[in-house]
Amino acid sequence: MSSLFNKLTISKLEYKDTTTFSLDKICDMINEVGPLPPIKDIVITGGEPFADLDSLQKILNCCSVLQKNIYINTTLPAKSAAEAL
């Protein structure tokens, strides 16, 4: 399980360098570790997941085949902000 933890853990340095970021890599990781029995939930967080709905949908599509609980950690807009849209 230690190697799995190391694979899933992202350091602050990795967050600063976004040149290797890709949705395909995220989906690859979901497909690799998602089916493992200890994984019961998938949490999408970091930044504002709802800021890019197309990317969020792609990630959700990758998760949908896993039969896991999916949580999205985000901030919903205030009512006045939503009315402005």
Secondary structure, DSSP 8 states (H G I E B T S, - for coil): -HHHHHHH---HHHHH-GGG--HHHHHHHHHHHTTSTT--EEEE-SS-GGGSHHHHHHHHHHHHTT--EEEE------HHHHHH-
